[in-house]
Amino acid sequence: MPSIYALGDVTNRVNLTPVAIAEGIALINKLYAKKAQPIDYDNIPTAVFCQPNIGTVGLTEAKAREKYPDIDNYKTSFTPMKNALSGLGEKNIDENDSSAQH
């Protein structure tokens, strides 16, 4: 039906509230402002609040290698200041891929 639109979780693209809000804004702009605004789903940050916390943004390493064959992968670990000062000793791990094409 031309008057029924779906966005957010029911589309099963990216089930995150900020994405649904962006899709809603894009739909309103298209319908009422006559301004098409496509949504870029490639670089959406996500977080999992567990122990340890996990956060991601961008492509997976496999997808990045498909799109940009010449990438470098960097990994490091560090102790956050709050852990060092409290004596926890728990480390964080950071991993990122970099391409000269960006």
DSSP file (Angstrom, degrees, kcal/mol; ACC not computed):
  #  RESIDUE AA STRUCTURE BP1 BP2  ACC     N-H-->O    O-->H-N    N-H-->O    O-->H-N    TCO  KAPPA ALPHA  PHI   PSI    X-CA   Y-CA   Z-CA
    1    1 A M    >         0   0    0      0, 0.0     3,-1.4     0, 0.0     0, 0.0   0.000 360.0 360.0 360.0 133.1    0.0    0.0    0.0
    2    2 A P  T 3   +     0   0    0      0, 0.0     0, 0.0     0, 0.0     0, 0.0   0.664 360.0  52.4 -67.9 -15.3    1.5    3.4   -0.9
    3    3 A S  T 3  S+     0   0    0      2,-0.0     2,-0.5     0, 0.0     0, 0.0   0.344  91.7  85.4-104.1   7.8    0.4    5.0    2.4
    4    4 A I    <   -     0   0    0     -3,-1.4     2,-0.3     2,-0.0     0, 0.0  -0.940  56.0-177.5-112.2 128.3    1.9    2.4    4.7
    5    5 A Y        -     0   0    0     -2,-0.5     2,-0.4     2,-0.0    -2,-0.0  -0.925  11.5-154.7-125.0 147.5    5.6    2.7    5.7
    6    6 A A        +     0   0    0     -2,-0.3     2,-0.3     2,-0.0    -2,-0.0  -0.970  23.8 150.8-122.7 138.0    7.8    0.5    7.9
    7    7 A L    >   +     0   0    0     -2,-0.4     3,-0.7     6,-0.0     2,-0.1  -0.964  41.5  26.8-154.1 169.0   10.9    1.6    9.8
    8    8 A G  G > >S-     0   0    0     -2,-0.3     3,-1.7     1,-0.2     5,-0.5  -0.453 117.7  -9.4  76.9-148.5   12.8    0.7   12.9
    9    9 A D  G > 5S+     0   0    0      1,-0.3     3,-1.2     2,-0.2    -1,-0.2   0.770 124.8  67.4 -60.0 -31.0   12.8   -2.8   14.4
   10   10 A V  G < 5S+     0   0    0     -3,-0.7    -1,-0.3     1,-0.3    -2,-0.1   0.725  97.2  55.1 -66.9 -18.8   10.1   -4.2   12.1
   11   11 A T  G < 5S-     0   0    0     -3,-1.7    -1,-0.3     3,-0.1    -2,-0.2   0.673  97.7-143.4 -84.1 -17.1   12.4   -3.8    9.1
   12   12 A N  T < 5 +     0   0    0     -3,-1.2    -3,-0.1    -4,-0.5     3,-0.1   0.821  63.9 117.9  57.4  35.3   15.0   -6.0   10.8
   13   13 A R  S   <S-     0   0    0     -5,-0.5     2,-0.4     1,-0.2    -4,-0.1   0.889  91.1 -14.1 -87.0 -75.2   17.9   -3.9    9.4
   14   14 A V        -     0   0    0     -6,-0.2     2,-1.9     2,-0.1    -1,-0.2  -0.951  67.0-150.1-131.6 110.8   19.6   -2.5   12.5
   15   15 A N        +     0   0    0     -2,-0.4     2,-0.4    -3,-0.1    -6,-0.1  -0.465  52.4 120.2 -87.3  70.0   17.5   -2.8   15.6
   16   16 A L    >>  -     0   0    0     -2,-1.9     4,-2.0     1,-0.1     3,-0.6  -0.993  65.6-128.8-132.1 139.1   18.7    0.2   17.5
   17   17 A T  H 3> S+     0   0    0     -2,-0.4     4,-2.5     1,-0.2     5,-0.2   0.891 107.9  53.6 -55.9 -45.9   16.6    3.2   18.7
   18   18 A P  H 3> S+     0   0    0      0, 0.0     4,-2.1     0, 0.0    -1,-0.2   0.846 108.7  51.3 -61.2 -30.4   18.8    5.9   17.2
   19   19 A V  H <> S+     0   0    0     -3,-0.6     4,-2.6     2,-0.2    -2,-0.2   0.922 109.2  49.4 -69.8 -43.6   18.6    4.1   13.8
   20   20 A A  H  X S+     0   0    0     -4,-2.0     4,-2.4     2,-0.2    -1,-0.2   0.900 110.9  50.5 -61.6 -40.3   14.8    4.1   14.0
   21   21 A I  H  X S+     0   0    0     -4,-2.5     4,-2.5     2,-0.2    -1,-0.2   0.930 110.9  48.3 -62.5 -45.1   14.8    7.8   14.9
   22   22 A A  H  X S+     0   0    0     -4,-2.1     4,-2.4     1,-0.2    -2,-0.2   0.894 111.7  50.0 -62.3 -39.9   17.1    8.5   11.9
   23   23 A E  H  X S+     0   0    0     -4,-2.6     4,-2.3     2,-0.2    -1,-0.2   0.900 110.3  50.5 -65.1 -40.1   14.8    6.5    9.6
   24   24 A G  H  X S+     0   0    0     -4,-2.4     4,-2.4     2,-0.2    -2,-0.2   0.917 111.0  48.0 -62.6 -44.0   11.7    8.3   11.0
   25   25 A I  H  X S+     0   0    0     -4,-2.5     4,-2.6     1,-0.2    -2,-0.2   0.910 111.2  51.2 -62.4 -42.6   13.4   11.7   10.3
   26   26 A A  H  X S+     0   0    0     -4,-2.4     4,-2.1     2,-0.2    11,-0.2   0.899 110.6  49.1 -62.5 -40.5   14.4   10.6    6.8
   27   27 A L  H  X S+     0   0    0     -4,-2.3     4,-2.8     2,-0.2     5,-0.2   0.930 111.6  47.9 -65.1 -45.7   10.8    9.5    6.1
   28   28 A I  H  X>S+     0   0    0     -4,-2.4     4,-2.9     1,-0.2     5,-0.9   0.922 111.9  50.4 -60.7 -44.2    9.3   12.8    7.3
   29   29 A N  H  X5S+     0   0    0     -4,-2.6     6,-2.4     1,-0.2     4,-0.7   0.889 113.2  46.5 -61.6 -38.4   11.9   14.7    5.2
   30   30 A K  H  <5S+     0   0    0     -4,-2.1     4,-0.3     4,-0.2    -2,-0.2   0.923 119.1  39.0 -69.1 -44.6   11.0   12.7    2.2
   31   31 A L  H  <5S+     0   0    0     -4,-2.8    -2,-0.2    -5,-0.1    -3,-0.2   0.893 133.3  16.7 -75.5 -40.3    7.2   13.0    2.6
   32   32 A Y  H  <5S+     0   0    0     -4,-2.9    -3,-0.2    -5,-0.2    -2,-0.1   0.747 130.9  38.6-110.8 -29.1    6.8   16.6    3.8
   33   33 A A  S  <<S-     0   0    0     -5,-0.9    -3,-0.2    -4,-0.7    -4,-0.1   0.494  93.2-133.4 -99.0  -5.0   10.0   18.5    3.0
   34   34 A K        +     0   0    0     -5,-0.4     2,-0.5    -6,-0.3    -4,-0.2   0.866  64.0 131.8  53.6  38.8   10.5   16.7   -0.4
   35   35 A K        -     0   0    0     -6,-2.4     2,-0.2    -9,-0.1    -1,-0.2  -0.922  51.7-144.7-124.9 103.5   14.1   16.2    0.6
   36   36 A A        +     0   0    0     -2,-0.5    -9,-0.1    -6,-0.1   -10,-0.0  -0.490  20.5 178.4 -69.3 133.0   15.4   12.6    0.1
   37   37 A Q        -     0   0    0    -11,-0.2    -7,-0.1    -2,-0.2    -8,-0.1  -0.783  15.2-152.7-139.2  88.9   17.9   11.7    2.9
   38   38 A P        -     0   0    0      0, 0.0     2,-0.4     0, 0.0   -15,-0.0  -0.308  18.0-121.5 -66.1 148.5   19.2    8.1    2.5
   39   39 A I        -     0   0    0    -16,-0.0     2,-0.7     2,-0.0   -20,-0.0  -0.766  14.7-142.9 -91.3 132.1   20.4    6.3    5.7
   40   40 A D        +     0   0    0     -2,-0.4     3,-0.3     1,-0.1    -1,-0.0  -0.860  19.7 178.5 -95.8 110.7   24.0    5.1    5.9
   41   41 A Y        +     0   0    0     -2,-0.7     3,-0.5     1,-0.2    -1,-0.1   0.379  60.5  86.4 -92.7   3.8   24.0    1.8    7.7
   42   42 A D  S    S+     0   0    0      1,-0.2     2,-0.3    15,-0.0    -1,-0.2   0.847  92.0  35.9 -75.7 -34.8   27.8    1.2    7.4
   43   43 A N  S    S+     0   0    0     -3,-0.3    -1,-0.2    14,-0.1    -3,-0.1  -0.459  72.2 145.3-123.6  60.6   29.1    3.1   10.4
   44   44 A I        -     0   0    0     -3,-0.5    14,-0.2    -2,-0.3     2,-0.2  -0.866  42.4-135.6 -99.5 119.0   26.6    2.7   13.2
   45   45 A P        -     0   0    0      0, 0.0     2,-0.3     0, 0.0    12,-0.2  -0.480  25.0-175.2 -72.6 143.3   28.3    2.5   16.7
   46   46 A T  E     -A   56   0A   0     10,-2.7    10,-2.2    -2,-0.2     2,-0.3  -0.945   7.6-163.0-133.5 157.4   27.0   -0.2   19.0
   47   47 A A  E     -A   55   0A   0     -2,-0.3     2,-0.5     8,-0.2     8,-0.2  -0.998  10.3-156.6-141.3 143.9   27.7   -1.0   22.6
   48   48 A V  E     -A   54   0A   0      6,-3.2     6,-2.1    -2,-0.3     2,-1.6  -0.985  15.9-147.1-119.3 118.7   27.1   -4.1   24.8
   49   49 A F        +     0   0    0     -2,-0.5     2,-0.2     4,-0.2     4,-0.1  -0.608  56.1 112.6 -91.3  81.2   27.0   -3.2   28.5
   50   50 A C  S    S-     0   0    0     -2,-1.6    -2,-0.1     2,-0.2     4,-0.0  -0.609  76.7 -56.0-129.6-170.5   28.5   -6.3   30.0
   51   51 A Q  S    S+     0   0    0      1,-0.2     2,-0.1    -2,-0.2    -2,-0.1  -0.942 133.0  24.9-117.8 110.5   31.8   -7.1   31.8
   52   52 A P  S    S-     0   0    0      0, 0.0    -2,-0.2     0, 0.0    -1,-0.2   0.574 105.8-124.1 -78.5 160.2   34.0   -6.2   30.0
   53   53 A N        -     0   0    0     -4,-0.1     2,-0.4    -2,-0.1    -4,-0.2  -0.389  24.4-154.0 -66.0 146.9   32.1   -3.6   27.9
   54   54 A I  E     +A   48   0A   0     -6,-2.1    -6,-3.2    -2,-0.1     2,-0.4  -0.989  15.4 175.8-127.1 133.5   32.1   -4.1   24.2
   55   55 A G  E     +A   47   0A   0     -2,-0.4     2,-0.3    -8,-0.2    -8,-0.2  -0.996   1.6 178.1-136.9 143.5   31.8   -1.4   21.6
   56   56 A T  E     +A   46   0A   0    -10,-2.2   -10,-2.7    -2,-0.4     2,-0.3  -0.963   7.1 178.3-139.6 157.5   32.0   -1.5   17.8
   57   57 A V        +     0   0    0     -2,-0.3   -14,-0.1   -12,-0.2     2,-0.1  -0.950  51.8   6.2-154.5 143.0   31.7    0.9   14.8
   58   58 A G  S    S-     0   0    0     -2,-0.3   -14,-0.1   -14,-0.2   -15,-0.1  -0.406  99.4 -14.5  88.2-162.0   32.1    0.3   11.1
   59   59 A L        -     0   0    0     -2,-0.1    -2,-0.2     1,-0.1     2,-0.1  -0.349  66.9-108.0 -77.0 154.5   32.6   -2.8    9.1
   60   60 A T     >  -     0   0    0      1,-0.1     4,-2.7    -2,-0.1     5,-0.2  -0.370  38.5-105.6 -69.0 163.7   33.7   -6.1   10.5
   61   61 A E  H  > S+     0   0    0      1,-0.2     4,-2.3     2,-0.2     5,-0.2   0.912 121.8  51.3 -60.4 -41.0   37.3   -7.1    9.6
   62   62 A A  H  > S+     0   0    0      1,-0.2     4,-1.6     2,-0.2    -1,-0.2   0.926 113.0  44.0 -62.0 -45.8   36.1   -9.6    7.0
   63   63 A K  H  > S+     0   0    0      1,-0.2     4,-2.2     2,-0.2    -1,-0.2   0.864 111.8  54.0 -68.7 -35.0   33.8   -7.1    5.3
   64   64 A A  H  X S+     0   0    0     -4,-2.7     4,-3.4     1,-0.2    -1,-0.2   0.904 107.8  50.3 -64.4 -40.1   36.5   -4.4    5.5
   65   65 A R  H  < S+     0   0    0     -4,-2.3    -1,-0.2    -5,-0.2    -2,-0.2   0.847 110.0  50.9 -67.5 -33.1   38.9   -6.8    3.7
   66   66 A E  H  < S+     0   0    0     -4,-1.6    -2,-0.2    -5,-0.2    -1,-0.2   0.932 119.3  35.9 -65.1 -45.2   36.3   -7.5    1.0
   67   67 A K  H  < S+     0   0    0     -4,-2.2    -2,-0.2     1,-0.3    -3,-0.2   0.864 133.6  24.9 -78.4 -38.0   35.7   -3.8    0.4
   68   68 A Y     <  -     0   0    0     -4,-3.4    -1,-0.3    -5,-0.2     3,-0.1  -0.835  66.5-174.0-130.5  91.6   39.4   -2.6    0.9
   69   69 A P  S    S+     0   0    0      0, 0.0     2,-1.1     0, 0.0    -1,-0.1   0.775  76.3  64.0 -60.8 -27.2   41.8   -5.5    0.3
   70   70 A D  S    S+     0   0    0      2,-0.0    30,-0.6     0, 0.0     2,-0.3  -0.622  73.6 135.0-101.6  75.9   44.9   -3.4    1.4
   71   71 A I  E     -B   99   0B   0     -2,-1.1     2,-0.4    28,-0.2    28,-0.2  -0.870  44.2-139.8-119.8 156.2   44.1   -2.8    5.1
   72   72 A D  E     -B   98   0B   0     26,-2.7    26,-2.6    -2,-0.3     2,-0.5  -0.891  12.5-144.4-110.4 144.9   46.3   -3.1    8.2
   73   73 A N  E     -B   97   0B   0     -2,-0.4     2,-0.4    24,-0.2    24,-0.2  -0.944  14.9-168.0-112.2 126.9   45.0   -4.5   11.5
   74   74 A Y  E     -B   96   0B   0     22,-3.2    22,-2.4    -2,-0.5     2,-0.4  -0.949   5.6-178.8-117.7 133.2   46.2   -2.9   14.8
   75   75 A K  E     +B   95   0B   0     -2,-0.4     2,-0.3    20,-0.2    20,-0.2  -0.984   8.6 160.0-129.0 142.0   45.7   -4.4   18.3
   76   76 A T  E     -B   94   0B   0     18,-2.3    18,-3.1    -2,-0.4     2,-0.4  -0.979  22.2-148.5-150.9 159.6   46.8   -3.1   21.6
   77   77 A S  E     +B   93   0B   0     -2,-0.3     2,-0.3    16,-0.2    16,-0.2  -0.973  19.8 170.4-130.1 150.3   45.9   -3.5   25.3
   78   78 A F  E     -B   92   0B   0     14,-2.3    14,-3.7    -2,-0.4    -2,-0.0  -0.979  34.6-115.8-152.3 160.1   46.0   -1.0   28.0
   79   79 A T        -     0   0    0     -2,-0.3    12,-0.2    12,-0.2     5,-0.1  -0.905  35.5-127.9-100.9 116.3   44.9   -0.5   31.6
   80   80 A P    >>  -     0   0    0      0, 0.0     4,-2.4     0, 0.0     3,-0.8  -0.283  22.9-114.2 -60.5 150.3   42.3    2.2   32.0
   81   81 A M  H 3> S+     0   0    0      1,-0.3     4,-2.9     2,-0.2     5,-0.3   0.873 115.3  56.1 -56.3 -41.3   43.3    4.8   34.7
   82   82 A K  H 3> S+     0   0    0      1,-0.2     4,-1.3     2,-0.2    -1,-0.3   0.858 111.3  44.7 -62.7 -32.9   40.3    3.8   37.0
   83   83 A N  H <>>S+     0   0    0     -3,-0.8     5,-1.5     2,-0.2     4,-1.0   0.878 113.3  49.6 -76.4 -38.2   41.6    0.2   37.0
   84   84 A A  H  <5S+     0   0    0     -4,-2.4     3,-0.3     1,-0.2    -2,-0.2   0.923 114.1  44.7 -65.6 -43.3   45.2    1.2   37.5
   85   85 A L  H  <5S+     0   0    0     -4,-2.9    -1,-0.2     1,-0.2    -2,-0.2   0.820 115.9  46.4 -71.7 -30.4   44.4    3.6   40.4
   86   86 A S  H  <5S-     0   0    0     -4,-1.3    -1,-0.2    -5,-0.3    -2,-0.2   0.583 110.0-120.6 -88.2  -9.2   42.0    1.1   42.1
   87   87 A G  T  <5S+     0   0    0     -4,-1.0    -3,-0.2    -3,-0.3    -4,-0.1   0.613  73.0 130.1  82.3  12.3   44.4   -1.8   41.7
   88   88 A L      < -     0   0    0     -5,-1.5    -4,-0.2    -6,-0.2     3,-0.1   0.886  48.6-157.5 -67.1 -38.1   42.0   -3.9   39.6
   89   89 A G        +     0   0    0     -6,-0.9     2,-0.2     1,-0.3    -1,-0.1   0.496  35.6 150.8  74.2   0.9   44.6   -4.6   36.9
   90   90 A E        -     0   0    0     -7,-0.1     2,-0.3   -10,-0.1    -1,-0.3  -0.470  33.5-146.9 -68.9 136.0   41.9   -5.3   34.3
   91   91 A K        -     0   0    0    -12,-0.2     2,-0.3    -2,-0.2   -12,-0.2  -0.723   4.7-140.5-106.3 154.0   43.0   -4.5   30.8
   92   92 A N  E     -B   78   0B   0    -14,-3.7   -14,-2.3    -2,-0.3     2,-0.5  -0.836  13.9-145.1-104.6 149.9   41.1   -3.2   27.8
   93   93 A I  E     -B   77   0B   0     -2,-0.3     2,-0.4   -16,-0.2   -16,-0.2  -0.968  11.5-167.0-117.6 132.2   41.8   -4.4   24.3
   94   94 A D  E     +B   76   0B   0    -18,-3.1   -18,-2.3    -2,-0.5     2,-0.4  -0.969   8.4 176.0-119.6 132.1   41.6   -2.1   21.3
   95   95 A E  E     +B   75   0B   0     -2,-0.4     2,-0.3   -20,-0.2   -20,-0.2  -0.999   5.5 164.6-135.1 132.7   41.5   -3.4   17.7
   96   96 A N  E     -B   74   0B   0    -22,-2.4   -22,-3.2    -2,-0.4     2,-0.4  -0.996  26.7-138.6-147.3 154.8   41.1   -1.3   14.5
   97   97 A D  E     -B   73   0B   0     -2,-0.3     2,-0.4   -24,-0.2   -24,-0.2  -0.897  20.3-165.0-110.8 140.4   41.6   -1.7   10.8
   98   98 A S  E     -B   72   0B   0    -26,-2.6   -26,-2.7    -2,-0.4     2,-0.4  -0.978   6.1-171.2-131.1 140.0   43.0    1.1    8.8
   99   99 A S  E >   -B   71   0B   0     -2,-0.4     3,-1.3   -28,-0.2   -28,-0.2  -0.984  27.1-140.1-129.5 140.6   43.1    1.6    5.0
  100  100 A A  T 3  S+     0   0    0    -30,-0.6   -29,-0.1    -2,-0.4    -1,-0.1   0.643  99.3  73.6 -69.6 -13.3   45.0    4.3    3.0
  101  101 A Q  T 3         0   0    0    -31,-0.2    -1,-0.2     1,-0.2   -30,-0.0   0.606 360.0 360.0 -77.2 -11.6   41.8    4.5    0.9
  102  102 A H    <         0   0    0     -3,-1.3    -1,-0.2     0, 0.0    -2,-0.1   0.466 360.0 360.0 -83.8 360.0   39.9    6.4    3.6
